[in-house]
Amino acid sequence: MRRLKPIMLGGTGSDVGKSLIATGLCRIFLQDGYHPAPFKAQNMALNSYATPDGLEIGRAQAVQAEAAGIPCSTDMNPILLKPSGEHTSQVVLNGKPCGNRDAYSYFRKEGKEELRRIAHDAFDSLAARFNPIVLEGAGSISELNLRDGDIVNMSMARYADAAVILVADIDRGGVFASVYGSIMLQTPGDRKLIKGIIINKFRGDLRLFESGRTLLEQICGVPVLGVVPMASHIKIEEEDSVALENKNKSVKSDVINVGVILLPRISNFTDFNALERHPEVNLFYATSPEELDDAHIIIIPGSKNTLADLNYLRHKGFARRILQSREDGKTIIGICGGYQMMGKEISDPDGVEGDIVVLPGLGLLPVTTRLTKEKTTRQVRFRFLDSETECEGYEIHMGHTASASPLTTGNDGTPDGCFIDPQCFGSYIHGILDNNVVIDYILAPFRKNNLISDFDYKAFKETQYDALAEWLREYIDIEKLYKIISDHD
């Protein structure tokens, strides 16, 4: 198999669809017989994932690795920033947390050379094992004030000698200015690295943009490789929580309504993707207590700052509504931080999350949690209650919660979670709801029949990766793309 140049998806801004296109290209290269791998030098996200060796990376790179048909590793995302407050983030280097940093000190130039070395070493490790590498930039490639300290966009493209494909979101407007400006604001050397343009999120008749495509090529001197329509019918796990507030909040009478509380610092909301796709379920994200009135099942999700979000539940009236819902016979489930909140007390004597030392929990579970500086990060195989079915998930949390009535038992004998009754329990395990035995259990009290779910979420995800690849093949000139990354001159 011929050796291909690395390819980088750079953006005219944030949320233009770089991650989605990178995911689709990973699947296309796999389908075409290559051995691709994703790479993002620095990611900022609350959705993370545990690698097979118990380290932490951004969820988007784990999804891209899945599309590429390979296990994920920290080489794919060596630097991860997990926002923990308005101006601070936990910094995760090579899968391990190394403390919190405020945004100003992090994005200054001091210390950037060490971070750049970490990113370059990770890329070199991947490039020695995979072909091609699909790099993803972050935000806009033309943030001039951050250029000197850049480790993820054009400086990374220079190091990797990558062919940069600029991705622009036409749905937000101003596509000509954003594309032209993004290219013209580069240094002459970096401008030469930009080999193509993809216009993403198009709505309407593509013929209406034919002249626009020609004009862009004329003014930019860079070929437009494709105009990709909005792909809302393809369901790939999302990286950012921006779209959650728009998830359907209407309740339906013929299905089981599941309300997930939209915490300000919600993390790992991909825990609910399987339920969201389930044919018997209507899942929505609640921003007010009243929206939970008609939910059959209420889920308290994970949080990057459990104590702050526990305060939020009380101040916004969610806590009272949750307790009343429990009395009304609804199911209450907590995952990770949500599990901690359901207990009697959460203490933070070491100031892991801030200045709050201790808070009473919701009191639904007879457990107490002590937050710790050490982070638990691991993939797990387990059995749910008394089921003999082997399940899969992963843990990412800072804290220890003791329970006398565990919900699951790991294959290594490690207990997890707390079970009170079939309609009140919690667990540290992310991905626990991806397992059919668990989904059947929580839906059982509200089903009108005794059906057992045959929904295979893993198989569903594979069909979506293939559908995404087919979609991109239809609207992007993949042959021209191959020509670009086959040119090693």
Buried (B, 14 or more C-beta within 10 A) or exposed (E): EEEBBBBBBBBBBEBBBBBBBBBBBBBBBBBEEBBBBBBBBBBBBBBBBBBEEBBBBBBBBBBBBBBBBBEBBBBBBBBBBBBBBEEBBBBBBBBBBEEBBEBEEBBEEEEBEEBBEBBBEBBEBBBEEBBBBBBBBBBBBBBEEBBEBBBBBBBBBBBBEBBBBBBBBBBEEEBBEBBBBBBEBBEEEBBEBBBBBBBBBBEEEBEEBEEBBEBBEEEBEBBBBBBBBBBEEBBBBBBBBEEBEEBEBEBEEEBBBBBBBBBEBBBBBBBBBBBBBBEBBBBBBBBEBEBBBBBBBBBBBBBBBBBBBBBBBEEBEBBEBBBEBBEEEBBBBBBBBBBBBBBBBBBBEEEBBBEBEEBEBBEBBEBBBBBBEEBBBBBBEBBBBEBEEEBBBBBBBBBBBEBEBBBBBBEEEEBBBBBBEEBBBBBBBBBBBBBBBBBBBBBEBBEEEEEEBEBEBEEBBBEBBBBBBBBBBEBBBBEEBBEBBEEEE
